[in-house]
Amino acid sequence: MGSNSSTGKQRRLLGELHTRMLSSGNMHSDRTSLRLFYLPTLRQTLTAPLALQEKEGIEPVIEQMHAYCIARDDLDYVLDVTKWKTKSSWDPMKGVPTQVKSAFTRYAHFVA
């Protein structure tokens, strides 16, 4: 039951994210294309500025999230669903200092 429950949850979250991103008007694809092509790219473009520019990268990331109607919780889903289940799995948020993550979360909730 645990695997089916997780699969159902992942499908539901992907469907919700797909609906919101379609409503932004900036994305035109089906769920499969979203999962295989958009999300891995978003994973990189939403985390790299935070790791490289630190606090200066927060506002551009939030702007891009708003352009695609992505909430802060959706970013966690994107990071989770785009990682491979291996020991060498790379976490793009690992290079982001804790203070930047906290400031990002506060700002994301403030402007939401």
N, C-alpha and C positions, 0 to 999 in steps of 0.2 A: 504494500500500500504506500510506503514512503516514497518510492520512485515515481509512482503514478501521481501522487500528490504534488511532488516537485515539478513534474512535467506539466501538469495542469496549471500550476502557479506561473511557471515560465511562459506558457502559451497565453495566459490571461494578461500578464504584464506586457508581453510583446504586442498583443492586440491593442491594449490601452495606449502604449507608446506610439504604435503605428497610427492610430486614430488621431492622436494629438499632433503628431508630426505632419500628417496629411492636412490637418486643419490650418497649419501654418502657411500652406501654399508654397513652401520652399522645397518640398520633397514630393516626388511622384513615383511611387514604386509599390510593389506588393510586400507582404510580410517577409517572404523569403529573401528578397533583395535587400530589404531593410536589415535583416539579421546578418546576411553574408557580406554586404558591401558598405552600407551606411554606418552601421554601429562600430565596426573596427576603425573606420576613418574618424568617426566622432570621438571614439576613445582616445585617439592620438591628439586630435585638435582641441579637445576640451581639457586635457591634462598637461600637455607640453607647455603652454604658457604659464601654468602654475608652477611647474618645476623649474623653468628657465628664467622667468621674469619675477617669480614669487608674487608679492602683493600687487605689483603693477600689472600682472597678468589676470587678476580677478575680474576686472570690469570687462575686458574683451571676451572672456569665457562666458560671463553672464549674458552679454549681448548676443553671443552666438546661441546660447541656450534659449534665449527668448525668441530668436529668429526661427528656431525649430520647435517652439513650444515645449521645451524640455525643462522639467522641474529638477530640483536638487536630488530628490529621491530617484528620479529617472536616471540621473548620472550614476548612482550606485548600481542600478540595474544594468546599465550599459557596461560598466566595469566588470560586473559579475558574469554577464552572459557572454562577454567576448574573451574571457580568459580560458586557457586550455587547462585541462585537469592533469598537469604534470608537476613534478617537483621544481622544475626550472621555470615555472610560470612567472612571467614578468608583470609586476604590479606597477603601473605608471604613477600611482599616487605615493609610492614608496619614496620617491625622490623629492616629494613636496614636504617642506618643513611643517611641523605641527601647527605653528602659529599661522601659517598661510592657510592650511586646511580649515582651521577654526574661523579665521577672518572670512574665508570664502563661504562657509556655511552660514555665518551670521548675515553676510551681505546678500546671499541668495534668498534667505528667508525674509530679509528686510524689504527687498524689491519685489518679492512675489506677490 
